[in-house]
């Protein structure tokens, strides 16, 4: 069986991408810190991922495979990361949720490097499509763009199991946070 082609997401992919990411991150430590309530997780996580998608889709830096089943949302430059603070989507959250989202965002951004880099903000695969290597495939598409720009790639993960998965894919830990959630900052140099 041949794997589907990797494509750059368009606005028409929004629903499939958001649905996949909400399902993929249901047990993620950061998403559950941000949205701990089972009843509101689907709605708040959809708002969160929809906001990320909307802010990046026009940069041609979201890669998908399998009709949105696996997704890598990249930010092409460190300068534009600061533009994410105080997004209109956050206004839809209650004050306690908004405070957790903003607090985590500020802590991570303060720990990121000050030099230019490509940022892998989200990498997720719908559980129904897990184990096919699609996540690694969409990640490589962004890594290739970062390398073409001569820039390193940066990501953060709060899932300890992901640290070893990313190491096997060529990433190395370059920093960490202990609050508000234990989080590892990882980098891959251009190849």
C-alpha positions as CSV (number, residue, x, y, z in Angstrom):
1,X,0.0,0.0,0.0
2,X,1.4,3.4,-1.0
3,X,1.3,6.2,1.5
4,X,-0.8,9.3,0.5
5,X,1.0,12.3,-0.7
6,X,2.0,15.1,1.7
7,X,0.3,18.4,0.9
8,X,0.4,21.9,2.2
9,X,-2.9,22.6,4.0
10,X,-5.4,25.1,2.7
11,X,-8.3,26.7,4.5
12,X,-10.5,23.9,3.2
13,X,-8.5,21.4,5.3
14,X,-9.3,23.2,8.6
15,X,-12.0,21.0,9.9
16,X,-10.1,17.7,9.2
17,X,-6.9,19.1,10.7
18,X,-8.6,20.4,13.8
19,X,-10.5,17.2,14.4
20,X,-7.3,15.1,14.0
21,X,-5.4,17.3,16.5
22,X,-8.2,17.3,19.1
23,X,-8.2,13.5,18.9
24,X,-4.4,13.2,18.9
25,X,-3.8,15.4,21.9
26,X,-6.6,14.1,24.2
27,X,-4.0,12.7,26.7
28,X,-1.2,15.2,26.1
29,X,0.1,16.7,29.4
30,X,0.0,20.3,28.2
31,X,-3.4,20.1,26.5
32,X,-4.8,18.5,29.7
33,X,-3.2,21.2,31.8
34,X,-4.7,23.9,29.7
35,X,-8.1,22.1,29.3
36,X,-8.5,19.6,32.2
37,X,-12.3,19.3,32.1
38,X,-13.5,16.3,30.1
39,X,-16.7,18.0,29.1
40,X,-15.1,21.2,27.7
41,X,-11.8,19.7,26.3
42,X,-13.2,19.0,22.8
43,X,-14.5,22.5,22.4
44,X,-11.6,24.4,23.9
45,X,-9.0,22.2,22.2
46,X,-10.7,22.8,18.8
47,X,-10.6,26.5,19.5
48,X,-6.9,26.3,20.4
49,X,-5.9,24.2,17.3
50,X,-8.2,26.2,15.0
51,X,-6.5,29.4,16.1
52,X,-3.1,27.9,15.4
53,X,-4.3,26.7,12.0
54,X,-5.8,30.1,11.1
55,X,-2.7,32.0,12.0
56,X,-0.4,29.8,9.9
57,X,-2.3,28.4,7.0
58,X,-1.5,31.4,4.8
59,X,2.2,30.9,5.4
60,X,2.2,27.6,3.5
61,X,3.8,26.0,6.6
62,X,1.2,23.4,7.6
63,X,1.8,19.9,6.1
64,X,-0.8,17.2,6.1
65,X,-1.1,13.6,4.9
66,X,-4.1,11.3,4.7
67,X,-6.7,14.1,4.3
68,X,-5.5,15.8,7.5
69,X,-5.0,12.6,9.5
70,X,-1.4,13.6,10.3
71,X,-0.4,17.3,10.7
72,X,2.7,19.4,11.3
73,X,2.1,23.0,12.0
74,X,5.3,25.0,11.5
75,X,6.1,28.6,12.1
76,X,8.7,29.8,9.5
77,X,10.4,32.5,11.7
78,X,10.9,33.2,15.3
79,X,9.8,36.8,14.9
80,X,6.3,35.9,14.0
81,X,5.8,33.8,17.1
82,X,5.4,36.9,19.3
83,X,2.4,37.8,17.1
84,X,0.4,35.0,18.7
85,X,-0.1,36.6,22.1
86,X,-3.6,37.8,22.9
87,X,-5.3,36.1,20.0
88,X,-9.1,36.7,19.5
89,X,-9.7,33.0,20.0
90,X,-8.5,33.3,23.6
91,X,-11.4,35.6,24.3
92,X,-13.7,32.6,23.9
93,X,-12.2,30.9,27.0
94,X,-13.2,31.5,30.6
95,X,-10.7,33.6,32.6
96,X,-9.1,30.5,34.3
97,X,-8.5,28.8,30.9
98,X,-7.3,32.0,29.3
99,X,-4.8,32.5,32.2
100,X,-3.4,28.9,31.8
101,X,-3.1,29.3,28.0
102,X,-1.4,32.7,28.2
103,X,0.9,31.5,31.1
104,X,2.1,28.4,29.2
105,X,2.6,30.4,26.0
106,X,4.6,33.1,27.8
107,X,6.8,30.5,29.6
108,X,7.6,28.6,26.4
109,X,8.3,31.7,24.4
110,X,10.6,33.0,27.1
111,X,12.6,29.7,26.9
112,X,13.0,29.7,23.1
113,X,16.2,30.7,21.4
114,X,16.7,34.3,20.4
115,X,18.3,33.4,17.0
116,X,16.3,32.7,13.9
117,X,14.7,29.2,13.6
118,X,11.8,27.3,12.2
119,X,9.3,26.3,15.0
120,X,7.4,23.0,15.0
121,X,4.4,24.1,17.1
122,X,2.2,21.1,16.6
123,X,2.8,17.5,15.3
124,X,-0.1,15.1,15.7
125,X,-1.7,12.1,14.1
126,X,-5.3,11.0,14.5
127,X,-5.2,7.8,16.6
128,X,-7.0,5.9,13.8
129,X,-3.9,6.6,11.6
130,X,-1.2,6.1,14.2
131,X,1.8,3.8,13.5
132,X,2.0,4.5,9.7
133,X,5.0,6.9,9.9
134,X,2.9,9.8,8.7
135,X,3.9,12.0,11.6
136,X,7.5,11.6,10.8
137,X,6.8,12.3,7.1
138,X,5.0,15.6,7.7
139,X,7.7,16.6,10.2
140,X,10.4,16.0,7.5
141,X,8.6,18.3,5.1
142,X,9.1,21.2,7.5
143,X,12.6,20.2,8.4
144,X,13.5,20.3,4.7
145,X,12.1,23.9,4.5
146,X,14.1,24.9,7.5
147,X,17.3,23.3,6.1
148,X,16.7,25.1,2.7
149,X,16.6,28.4,4.7
150,X,19.8,27.3,6.5
151,X,18.0,27.5,9.9
152,X,17.7,25.0,12.8
153,X,14.3,23.7,13.8
154,X,12.9,24.0,17.4
155,X,10.1,22.3,19.1
156,X,8.9,21.8,22.7
157,X,7.3,18.7,24.2
158,X,5.8,18.1,27.6
159,X,5.4,14.3,27.0
160,X,8.5,12.5,28.4
161,X,7.9,9.6,26.0
162,X,8.2,12.0,23.0
163,X,11.7,13.1,24.0
164,X,13.2,9.7,23.0
165,X,11.0,9.6,19.8
166,X,12.3,13.0,18.8
167,X,15.9,12.0,19.6
168,X,15.6,9.0,17.3
169,X,14.5,11.5,14.6
170,X,17.6,13.6,15.0
171,X,16.5,16.2,17.6
172,X,18.5,17.1,20.8
173,X,17.4,18.6,24.0
174,X,18.7,22.2,24.3
175,X,16.6,23.4,27.3
176,X,13.8,22.7,29.6
177,X,11.1,24.3,31.8
178,X,9.8,23.0,35.1
179,X,6.7,25.2,35.3
180,X,3.9,25.4,34.5
181,X,4.5,21.9,33.1
182,X,7.8,20.0,32.7
183,X,8.7,20.7,29.1
184,X,11.7,20.0,27.0
185,X,13.0,22.4,24.2
186,X,14.6,20.4,21.4
187,X,16.5,21.4,18.3
188,X,17.5,19.9,15.0
189,X,20.3,21.6,13.1
190,X,19.9,22.0,9.3
191,X,21.2,19.0,7.3
